[in-house]
Amino acid sequence: MYRKTIATAVAGLLILGLGACGNASDAKTDDAGSASQSQTTKKPAEKKPAEQPADLTGTWKQTNSGSTDSWMEAEITADTITVQWVSDNGDTKSLYWKGSYNAPDKAGDWKWTSQGDTAAMQASLLGSQDATKDFTYTKADGVSWETTAMGTTTVVKTAKQ
């Protein structure tokens, strides 16, 4: 009888031991399944939103005038660019350019040729005599253009106000 008791106890321990091993391997399988599942359910790398064309509408003040009381200033609307000579700390404005504006249709640098309102510019003493003018936009220089006065040509660089 003593042998039966020992045999039963050994059999019980073996069953418990094997059962625990089975549970451990099941746990390992569950962990491995969870790991592979978490790998497959990871969110894909977030995409950066597509870069949009710059919105150039608004007022652009010259950054390289070399003067604290006079500068050039451009105002851009949906379809027009108007450039003025500004002096006396903003008290006096004289039209230099008035023409068409073509908004950027892609991100990054932008160039356009403005068709001038020659009648409006002829009425201004400081108005341009050109029929067209090339304008450029870059993040570094803002809206820029060449201006010639008294035989000297300058690239006007601006920043949005």
Summary of the structure (lengths in Angstrom):
residues: 161
radius of gyration: 37.7
end to end distance: 101.4
largest distance: 126.2
contacts: 367
relative contact order: 0.13
helix: 29%
strand: 37%
